[in-house]
Amino acid sequence: MSIKGPHTVIHPSCHIGQFVVLQRGIILQENVKVWHNTLIRDNTVVEHDAVIGDHVYIGQGVTIGPQTHIFSQSHITAYMTIKEKVFIGPMFCSMNDPHMAFLRNNDPDIKAPCILKGARIAARVTVMPGVTIGENAVVGANSLVTKDIPEGELWFGQPARFIKKVSKREWL
């Protein structure tokens, strides 16, 4: 493990794998697990009981909520917010590059995506700048998410489209 800079706080109950790089200002709360070959950039907070898989890149200023699982080879773009109990499958990619804005609405002030409580995202999903994935929403594998997904809906495809409502019995 490599820690660069002051003001990094790692709770003693955390598990940190080999070849993990933590830049300055990182906060890892109780029982966080970070697996091998992961990079977490400046001023990121990972809340209690979260799990970060191996070979994950997490940009600066990210907040990851409690009991969230981010699986291997995922890319979490800078300034993203991921709320509690979110499941993100392997090879997820989020974007905040304003040069990609033409895919949404030509807005030069694009913000990082936001994933709300209990959302479940399958493998190889890409989320474009400024998109919000609602509470308890589900995104199918290999989807390209170009617009907001409302609470409790299943979306799938390239681009992702509404498929059906998620039963409230399946909500977290």
Z-matrix of the N, CA and C atoms (Angstrom, degrees):
N
C 1 1.452
C 2 1.519 1 108.23
N 3 1.328 2 114.80 1 141.92
C 4 1.458 3 121.20 2 177.72
C 5 1.516 4 108.34 3 -124.53
N 6 1.318 5 117.38 4 126.65
C 7 1.460 6 122.16 5 176.93
C 8 1.514 7 107.43 6 -116.23
N 9 1.337 8 115.61 7 126.16
C 10 1.461 9 120.17 8 -177.62
C 11 1.525 10 109.16 9 -115.36
N 12 1.299 11 116.46 10 116.61
C 13 1.451 12 120.71 11 172.23
C 14 1.516 13 114.00 12 96.65
N 15 1.345 14 114.72 13 165.88
C 16 1.461 15 121.66 14 -176.93
C 17 1.531 16 112.35 15 -81.52
N 18 1.303 17 114.72 16 172.98
C 19 1.454 18 124.00 17 171.24
C 20 1.527 19 113.48 18 69.49
N 21 1.312 20 117.50 19 22.62
C 22 1.452 21 121.36 20 173.38
C 23 1.521 22 107.14 21 -91.35
N 24 1.348 23 116.10 22 132.94
C 25 1.463 24 121.12 23 -178.36
C 26 1.524 25 107.99 24 -123.83
N 27 1.317 26 115.92 25 120.14
C 28 1.458 27 121.67 26 178.49
C 29 1.520 28 107.59 27 -122.07
N 30 1.322 29 116.90 28 116.92
C 31 1.465 30 120.62 29 179.54
C 32 1.529 31 108.90 30 -63.75
N 33 1.335 32 118.08 31 141.94
C 34 1.470 33 120.98 32 -177.02
C 35 1.538 34 114.17 33 -59.72
N 36 1.328 35 118.25 34 -21.32
C 37 1.467 36 120.56 35 -178.58
C 38 1.528 37 113.18 36 -83.48
N 39 1.328 38 117.93 37 -0.43
C 40 1.467 39 121.68 38 -178.78
C 41 1.519 40 110.98 39 -73.56
N 42 1.314 41 114.85 40 152.14
C 43 1.471 42 121.32 41 172.72
C 44 1.524 43 107.08 42 -113.79
N 45 1.312 44 117.41 43 122.15
C 46 1.465 45 122.71 44 -179.47
C 47 1.526 46 107.61 45 -118.94
N 48 1.338 47 116.81 46 122.14
C 49 1.457 48 121.66 47 -179.28
C 50 1.521 49 112.27 48 -74.67
N 51 1.329 50 115.39 49 -175.92
C 52 1.457 51 121.57 50 -179.45
C 53 1.526 52 110.68 51 -76.27
N 54 1.324 53 115.05 52 149.06
C 55 1.461 54 123.64 53 174.15
C 56 1.531 55 112.78 54 60.37
N 57 1.316 56 117.41 55 32.72
C 58 1.464 57 123.25 56 174.34
C 59 1.521 58 107.62 57 -88.25
N 60 1.339 59 116.79 58 136.14
C 61 1.461 60 121.67 59 176.17
C 62 1.522 61 107.98 60 -114.73
N 63 1.326 62 115.66 61 124.04
C 64 1.462 63 122.95 62 176.78
C 65 1.516 64 107.56 63 -116.16
N 66 1.318 65 117.31 64 119.26
C 67 1.457 66 119.79 65 178.75
C 68 1.522 67 110.22 66 -85.61
N 69 1.329 68 117.63 67 -178.18
C 70 1.464 69 121.55 68 -171.27
C 71 1.530 70 112.70 69 -66.67
N 72 1.327 71 113.57 70 148.83
C 73 1.455 72 120.54 71 174.96
C 74 1.515 73 114.87 72 76.90
N 75 1.317 74 118.79 73 19.81
C 76 1.462 75 122.90 74 179.18
C 77 1.521 76 109.21 75 -81.54
N 78 1.341 77 116.13 76 139.98
C 79 1.456 78 120.98 77 172.68
C 80 1.515 79 107.51 78 -124.14
N 81 1.324 80 115.97 79 120.06
C 82 1.461 81 122.49 80 174.60
C 83 1.522 82 106.89 81 -114.66
N 84 1.325 83 117.43 82 112.58
C 85 1.458 84 121.61 83 -177.32
C 86 1.535 85 111.40 84 -79.63
N 87 1.327 86 117.04 85 -171.95
C 88 1.458 87 123.32 86 -174.18
C 89 1.530 88 112.22 87 -55.64
N 90 1.338 89 114.72 88 138.58
C 91 1.467 90 124.13 89 170.83
C 92 1.521 91 114.75 90 59.95
N 93 1.301 92 118.25 91 24.37
C 94 1.469 93 120.86 92 174.92
C 95 1.519 94 108.12 93 -75.55
N 96 1.338 95 115.22 94 139.65
C 97 1.462 96 120.97 95 176.02
C 98 1.521 97 108.31 96 -118.42
N 99 1.320 98 115.89 97 126.52
C 100 1.465 99 122.29 98 177.00
C 101 1.522 100 106.22 99 -123.11
N 102 1.320 101 117.39 100 117.19
C 103 1.455 102 121.36 101 -175.43
C 104 1.516 103 111.37 102 -86.35
N 105 1.287 104 117.17 103 178.08
C 106 1.461 105 126.18 104 -168.96
C 107 1.532 106 114.40 105 -57.02
N 108 1.346 107 114.03 106 149.88
C 109 1.472 108 122.73 107 171.03
C 110 1.525 109 113.75 108 57.67
N 111 1.297 110 117.05 109 38.49
C 112 1.465 111 122.04 110 179.47
C 113 1.527 112 109.36 111 -108.17
N 114 1.333 113 115.49 112 144.94
C 115 1.467 114 122.43 113 176.44
C 116 1.515 115 108.64 114 -117.35
N 117 1.326 116 116.31 115 125.06
C 118 1.462 117 121.76 116 175.35
C 119 1.521 118 106.69 117 -118.85
N 120 1.333 119 115.94 118 118.63
C 121 1.464 120 121.19 119 -174.65
C 122 1.520 121 112.16 120 -83.51
N 123 1.341 122 114.66 121 176.16
C 124 1.468 123 124.90 122 -173.66
C 125 1.531 124 114.14 123 -48.25
N 126 1.331 125 113.91 124 144.72
C 127 1.463 126 122.98 125 168.12
C 128 1.523 127 114.10 126 56.13
N 129 1.313 128 115.52 127 39.79
C 130 1.465 129 121.44 128 176.80
C 131 1.519 130 108.92 129 -104.00
N 132 1.338 131 116.24 130 142.45
C 133 1.457 132 122.44 131 177.90
C 134 1.524 133 108.02 132 -118.45
N 135 1.329 134 115.53 133 126.72
C 136 1.461 135 121.66 134 174.88
C 137 1.525 136 106.01 135 -116.44
N 138 1.333 137 116.32 136 114.42
C 139 1.460 138 120.95 137 -174.56
C 140 1.533 139 111.94 138 -80.60
N 141 1.315 140 116.26 139 170.21
C 142 1.468 141 123.88 140 -169.02
C 143 1.533 142 113.61 141 -53.65
N 144 1.322 143 113.89 142 144.42
C 145 1.460 144 124.29 143 174.41
C 146 1.529 145 114.55 144 62.75
N 147 1.313 146 117.73 145 20.41
C 148 1.468 147 121.02 146 175.18
C 149 1.527 148 108.84 147 -83.70
N 150 1.332 149 115.45 148 153.61
C 151 1.453 150 121.64 149 178.79
C 152 1.525 151 108.41 150 -127.12
N 153 1.330 152 116.10 151 125.86
C 154 1.465 153 122.74 152 178.21
C 155 1.527 154 106.35 153 -114.28
N 156 1.324 155 116.99 154 120.72
C 157 1.460 156 121.55 155 -176.83
C 158 1.513 157 113.05 156 -71.19
N 159 1.334 158 115.24 157 -175.94
C 160 1.458 159 119.83 158 -178.71
C 161 1.531 160 110.97 159 -81.03
N 162 1.328 161 115.08 160 154.35
C 163 1.471 162 123.16 161 179.19
C 164 1.537 163 112.20 162 56.36
N 165 1.311 164 117.24 163 41.75
C 166 1.469 165 122.31 164 177.49
C 167 1.522 166 108.73 165 -102.98
N 168 1.334 167 116.21 166 139.24
C 169 1.467 168 122.53 167 173.71
C 170 1.520 169 107.00 168 -108.66
N 171 1.332 170 116.95 169 126.92
C 172 1.460 171 122.24 170 176.44
C 173 1.521 172 107.39 171 -122.93
N 174 1.329 173 116.53 172 116.85
C 175 1.460 174 122.61 173 -178.19
C 176 1.517 175 112.25 174 -69.71
N 177 1.336 176 115.43 175 173.33
C 178 1.460 177 120.45 176 -176.85
C 179 1.525 178 111.79 177 -70.01
N 180 1.340 179 113.96 178 152.11
C 181 1.455 180 121.28 179 173.80
C 182 1.512 181 114.93 180 69.49
N 183 1.313 182 118.20 181 23.13
C 184 1.467 183 122.46 182 -179.23
C 185 1.525 184 109.35 183 -87.89
N 186 1.331 185 116.33 184 145.78
C 187 1.458 186 122.26 185 172.23
C 188 1.517 187 107.89 186 -119.64
N 189 1.331 188 115.63 187 125.10
C 190 1.458 189 121.80 188 179.61
C 191 1.522 190 107.60 189 -118.23
N 192 1.327 191 116.05 190 120.94
C 193 1.451 192 122.01 191 -174.49
C 194 1.511 193 114.22 192 -73.89
N 195 1.339 194 115.69 193 169.41
C 196 1.456 195 121.16 194 -177.72
C 197 1.531 196 111.92 195 -64.57
N 198 1.319 197 114.87 196 148.30
C 199 1.461 198 124.16 197 175.69
C 200 1.525 199 112.70 198 59.53
N 201 1.312 200 116.52 199 26.90
C 202 1.458 201 121.54 200 176.24
C 203 1.515 202 108.82 201 -92.20
N 204 1.328 203 116.54 202 143.38
C 205 1.458 204 122.58 203 178.89
C 206 1.518 205 109.16 204 -121.22
N 207 1.322 206 116.37 205 122.78
C 208 1.469 207 122.75 206 176.62
C 209 1.520 208 106.40 207 -117.44
N 210 1.321 209 116.21 208 117.76
C 211 1.458 210 119.61 209 -173.37
C 212 1.524 211 112.61 210 -88.40
N 213 1.300 212 116.00 211 173.22
C 214 1.459 213 126.14 212 -169.37
C 215 1.521 214 114.88 213 -52.01
N 216 1.332 215 113.66 214 148.34
C 217 1.458 216 124.71 215 172.42
C 218 1.532 217 112.95 216 60.42
N 219 1.313 218 117.17 217 33.61
C 220 1.465 219 121.50 218 178.92
C 221 1.522 220 110.78 219 -97.64
N 222 1.330 221 115.61 220 155.59
C 223 1.464 222 123.45 221 179.06
C 224 1.523 223 107.90 222 -121.83
N 225 1.335 224 116.11 223 113.79
C 226 1.465 225 122.46 224 179.07
C 227 1.519 226 106.41 225 -106.50
N 228 1.319 227 116.73 226 112.05
C 229 1.456 228 121.72 227 -174.28
C 230 1.530 229 112.14 228 -70.55
N 231 1.299 230 116.58 229 158.05
C 232 1.466 231 122.89 230 -178.19
C 233 1.528 232 112.25 231 -56.78
N 234 1.312 233 114.76 232 144.77
C 235 1.466 234 126.07 233 174.13
C 236 1.524 235 113.61 234 66.68
N 237 1.291 236 117.29 235 16.90
C 238 1.456 237 121.12 236 178.53
C 239 1.517 238 110.30 237 -76.63
N 240 1.335 239 116.37 238 149.38
C 241 1.458 240 122.41 239 173.39
C 242 1.520 241 107.93 240 -116.14
N 243 1.323 242 114.97 241 126.95
C 244 1.459 243 121.52 242 176.36
C 245 1.527 244 105.60 243 -123.97
N 246 1.305 245 116.99 244 116.54
C 247 1.465 246 121.75 245 -175.83
C 248 1.529 247 111.63 246 -77.68
N 249 1.345 248 116.68 247 -169.46
C 250 1.452 249 122.06 248 -173.42
C 251 1.531 250 113.39 249 -75.85
N 252 1.348 251 114.17 250 152.03
C 253 1.459 252 124.49 251 174.48
C 254 1.531 253 113.22 252 57.22
N 255 1.317 254 116.68 253 36.51
C 256 1.462 255 121.76 254 177.28
C 257 1.524 256 108.31 255 -91.57
N 258 1.330 257 115.98 256 141.75
C 259 1.461 258 122.80 257 175.17
C 260 1.521 259 107.42 258 -113.60
N 261 1.338 260 116.86 259 121.92
C 262 1.463 261 121.88 260 177.72
C 263 1.520 262 107.64 261 -121.55
N 264 1.320 263 115.82 262 116.74
C 265 1.459 264 121.49 263 -177.45
C 266 1.515 265 112.66 264 -71.51
N 267 1.337 266 116.43 265 173.65
C 268 1.459 267 120.97 266 -177.21
C 269 1.520 268 113.10 267 -64.30
N 270 1.326 269 114.90 268 150.39
C 271 1.463 270 124.47 269 175.92
C 272 1.527 271 113.25 270 63.58
N 273 1.320 272 116.55 271 29.26
C 274 1.462 273 122.26 272 173.23
C 275 1.522 274 108.78 273 -69.00
N 276 1.332 275 116.93 274 146.77
C 277 1.463 276 120.88 275 176.72
C 278 1.523 277 109.51 276 -139.90
N 279 1.319 278 116.85 277 124.66
C 280 1.461 279 121.43 278 173.93
C 281 1.521 280 108.35 279 -112.67
N 282 1.340 281 115.38 280 152.96
C 283 1.461 282 120.31 281 -175.54
C 284 1.518 283 110.38 282 -132.34
N 285 1.351 284 115.82 283 147.13
C 286 1.463 285 120.57 284 173.84
C 287 1.524 286 111.01 285 -136.39
N 288 1.305 287 117.83 286 12.19
C 289 1.466 288 123.78 287 -176.54
C 290 1.525 289 110.47 288 -69.20
N 291 1.328 290 118.41 289 119.03
C 292 1.476 291 119.61 290 -178.49
C 293 1.524 292 113.17 291 -63.14
N 294 1.320 293 117.68 292 -17.07
C 295 1.460 294 118.88 293 177.65
C 296 1.518 295 112.20 294 -72.85
N 297 1.331 296 116.70 295 -10.45
C 298 1.460 297 120.72 296 177.11
C 299 1.527 298 110.76 297 -93.17
N 300 1.312 299 117.91 298 0.75
C 301 1.462 300 122.09 299 -174.68
C 302 1.521 301 112.97 300 -59.41
N 303 1.308 302 118.17 301 -25.68
C 304 1.463 303 119.63 302 -179.39
C 305 1.525 304 111.60 303 -60.36
N 306 1.318 305 117.33 304 -19.78
C 307 1.453 306 119.92 305 177.89
C 308 1.523 307 111.95 306 -79.26
N 309 1.329 308 117.73 307 -14.04
C 310 1.466 309 120.36 308 179.10
C 311 1.528 310 111.00 309 -110.75
N 312 1.329 311 117.88 310 -76.28
C 313 1.464 312 118.56 311 -173.43
C 314 1.524 313 113.02 312 -155.95
N 315 1.322 314 118.31 313 22.51
C 316 1.463 315 123.07 314 179.60
C 317 1.517 316 113.95 315 58.81
N 318 1.325 317 118.20 316 23.70
C 319 1.455 318 123.10 317 178.88
C 320 1.531 319 108.83 318 -79.39
N 321 1.351 320 118.20 319 118.12
C 322 1.465 321 119.69 320 -178.69
C 323 1.526 322 113.59 321 -72.45
N 324 1.321 323 117.92 322 -12.72
C 325 1.461 324 121.67 323 -177.38
C 326 1.525 325 111.75 324 -101.86
N 327 1.294 326 117.18 325 45.51
C 328 1.457 327 122.12 326 -179.43
C 329 1.524 328 110.28 327 -60.81
N 330 1.308 329 116.03 328 142.42
C 331 1.451 330 122.32 329 177.12
C 332 1.518 331 108.76 330 -115.81
N 333 1.302 332 115.60 331 164.23
C 334 1.465 333 120.74 332 177.57
C 335 1.524 334 109.94 333 -65.06
N 336 1.316 335 117.18 334 153.74
C 337 1.462 336 120.30 335 175.46
C 338 1.527 337 111.06 336 -63.58
N 339 1.322 338 114.49 337 164.55
C 340 1.461 339 122.08 338 177.98
C 341 1.526 340 107.33 339 -135.67
N 342 1.320 341 116.16 340 133.17
C 343 1.458 342 120.73 341 178.59
C 344 1.525 343 107.65 342 -118.74
N 345 1.330 344 116.09 343 121.92
C 346 1.457 345 120.98 344 -172.99
C 347 1.531 346 112.46 345 -91.79
N 348 1.316 347 115.58 346 171.35
C 349 1.465 348 125.45 347 -172.12
C 350 1.532 349 112.71 348 -47.65
N 351 1.326 350 114.30 349 131.43
C 352 1.455 351 121.11 350 170.90
C 353 1.520 352 115.71 351 74.80
N 354 1.325 353 118.33 352 4.96
C 355 1.461 354 120.11 353 178.87
C 356 1.521 355 109.29 354 -67.02
N 357 1.335 356 115.84 355 147.81
C 358 1.461 357 121.60 356 179.00
C 359 1.524 358 108.16 357 -126.83
N 360 1.309 359 115.08 358 125.43
C 361 1.461 360 121.21 359 -175.04
C 362 1.522 361 107.78 360 -124.34
N 363 1.319 362 116.04 361 123.82
C 364 1.466 363 121.08 362 -177.31
C 365 1.527 364 111.07 363 -77.14
N 366 1.328 365 116.03 364 -175.88
C 367 1.465 366 122.73 365 -176.50
C 368 1.528 367 112.35 366 -68.53
N 369 1.344 368 114.33 367 148.48
C 370 1.470 369 123.69 368 172.99
C 371 1.533 370 113.89 369 59.91
N 372 1.294 371 116.72 370 37.01
C 373 1.466 372 121.43 371 176.51
C 374 1.523 373 108.63 372 -92.68
N 375 1.344 374 116.48 373 139.05
C 376 1.460 375 122.48 374 174.23
C 377 1.526 376 108.10 375 -115.20
N 378 1.326 377 116.55 376 131.61
C 379 1.468 378 122.25 377 179.37
C 380 1.523 379 107.86 378 -116.95
N 381 1.325 380 115.68 379 124.67
C 382 1.461 381 122.15 380 -176.66
C 383 1.528 382 111.80 381 -78.81
N 384 1.340 383 117.47 382 166.58
C 385 1.468 384 122.20 383 -177.29
C 386 1.529 385 113.44 384 -56.66
N 387 1.319 386 115.40 385 139.88
C 388 1.455 387 122.15 386 172.15
C 389 1.514 388 116.12 387 77.65
N 390 1.313 389 118.86 388 -0.14
C 391 1.460 390 122.72 389 -177.06
C 392 1.527 391 110.09 390 -78.35
N 393 1.340 392 116.19 391 142.94
C 394 1.454 393 122.63 392 172.17
C 395 1.521 394 108.77 393 -114.62
N 396 1.318 395 115.59 394 129.38
C 397 1.459 396 121.20 395 173.85
C 398 1.517 397 106.29 396 -102.49
N 399 1.325 398 116.38 397 118.27
C 400 1.460 399 122.74 398 -171.29
C 401 1.517 400 114.99 399 -69.45
N 402 1.328 401 114.79 400 169.36
C 403 1.460 402 121.35 401 179.33
C 404 1.522 403 110.13 402 -57.94
N 405 1.328 404 115.20 403 135.83
C 406 1.461 405 123.00 404 175.94
C 407 1.522 406 113.74 405 56.98
N 408 1.312 407 117.08 406 22.31
C 409 1.462 408 120.84 407 174.02
C 410 1.525 409 108.33 408 -79.29
N 411 1.339 410 115.48 409 157.66
C 412 1.462 411 121.49 410 178.96
C 413 1.522 412 107.40 411 -128.93
N 414 1.340 413 116.02 412 133.76
C 415 1.466 414 121.57 413 177.82
C 416 1.523 415 107.31 414 -119.13
N 417 1.342 416 115.91 415 124.83
C 418 1.459 417 121.58 416 -178.22
C 419 1.515 418 112.98 417 -73.08
N 420 1.337 419 115.65 418 161.67
C 421 1.458 420 123.26 419 -177.10
C 422 1.525 421 112.46 420 -58.04
N 423 1.320 422 115.32 421 146.43
C 424 1.472 423 124.07 422 176.58
C 425 1.529 424 114.13 423 62.74
N 426 1.312 425 117.98 424 22.48
C 427 1.461 426 121.26 425 -178.64
C 428 1.522 427 112.04 426 -85.76
N 429 1.322 428 115.51 427 151.34
C 430 1.459 429 123.72 428 173.08
C 431 1.522 430 106.99 429 -113.12
N 432 1.327 431 117.10 430 109.38
C 433 1.462 432 122.27 431 -175.12
C 434 1.525 433 108.60 432 -93.67
N 435 1.342 434 116.73 433 110.74
C 436 1.461 435 122.49 434 -176.50
C 437 1.523 436 113.20 435 -108.77
N 438 1.345 437 117.09 436 -8.75
C 439 1.465 438 119.74 437 177.57
C 440 1.513 439 110.20 438 -146.06
N 441 1.329 440 115.73 439 165.76
C 442 1.460 441 121.89 440 -176.57
C 443 1.526 442 111.23 441 -56.83
N 444 1.325 443 114.81 442 141.84
C 445 1.464 444 121.39 443 175.64
C 446 1.525 445 107.35 444 -110.42
N 447 1.341 446 117.45 445 121.33
C 448 1.463 447 120.34 446 -178.29
C 449 1.525 448 113.06 447 -67.98
N 450 1.304 449 114.99 448 162.91
C 451 1.456 450 123.95 449 177.81
C 452 1.527 451 110.75 450 -52.50
N 453 1.340 452 115.75 451 135.16
C 454 1.453 453 121.20 452 169.49
C 455 1.517 454 115.92 453 66.47
N 456 1.332 455 117.89 454 30.53
C 457 1.462 456 120.42 455 178.03
C 458 1.523 457 110.53 456 -120.80
N 459 1.332 458 115.82 457 149.66
C 460 1.457 459 123.08 458 174.34
C 461 1.516 460 107.84 459 -100.52
N 462 1.350 461 115.61 460 125.75
C 463 1.465 462 122.12 461 177.75
C 464 1.520 463 107.92 462 -124.48
N 465 1.337 464 114.16 463 149.69
C 466 1.455 465 119.55 464 -177.55
C 467 1.524 466 109.36 465 -157.89
N 468 1.333 467 117.30 466 147.21
C 469 1.460 468 122.31 467 171.40
C 470 1.513 469 113.25 468 119.47
N 471 1.356 470 114.03 469 -178.23
C 472 1.469 471 122.17 470 179.40
C 473 1.520 472 108.94 471 -131.39
N 474 1.296 473 119.27 472 96.86
C 475 1.475 474 126.43 473 -1.12
C 476 1.526 475 111.43 474 -74.37
N 477 1.328 476 115.79 475 158.65
C 478 1.466 477 120.91 476 -179.79
C 479 1.518 478 110.01 477 -64.15
N 480 1.335 479 114.07 478 138.43
C 481 1.464 480 122.03 479 179.47
C 482 1.533 481 108.98 480 -129.81
N 483 1.329 482 114.91 481 157.20
C 484 1.463 483 120.91 482 176.97
C 485 1.529 484 109.59 483 -62.11
N 486 1.339 485 116.24 484 132.17
C 487 1.460 486 121.92 485 176.46
C 488 1.524 487 110.32 486 -109.70
N 489 1.354 488 116.66 487 -52.61
C 490 1.461 489 120.47 488 179.72
C 491 1.519 490 109.99 489 -167.10
N 492 1.313 491 116.06 490 169.14
C 493 1.463 492 121.87 491 172.43
C 494 1.530 493 108.83 492 -77.65
N 495 1.325 494 115.88 493 145.87
C 496 1.457 495 122.02 494 175.55
C 497 1.529 496 107.06 495 -89.27
N 498 1.336 497 116.18 496 129.59
C 499 1.455 498 121.13 497 179.14
C 500 1.524 499 110.20 498 -57.06
N 501 1.322 500 116.97 499 136.82
C 502 1.476 501 120.36 500 179.81
C 503 1.523 502 112.04 501 -61.64
N 504 1.339 503 117.81 502 -20.88
C 505 1.468 504 120.72 503 175.93
C 506 1.526 505 110.70 504 -65.69
N 507 1.328 506 116.86 505 -23.70
C 508 1.476 507 121.65 506 -179.26
C 509 1.522 508 112.90 507 -90.50
N 510 1.331 509 117.85 508 -5.29
C 511 1.470 510 120.12 509 -179.36
C 512 1.518 511 109.51 510 -71.56
N 513 1.345 512 115.41 511 153.05
C 514 1.466 513 120.09 512 177.40
C 515 1.505 514 110.92 513 -87.66
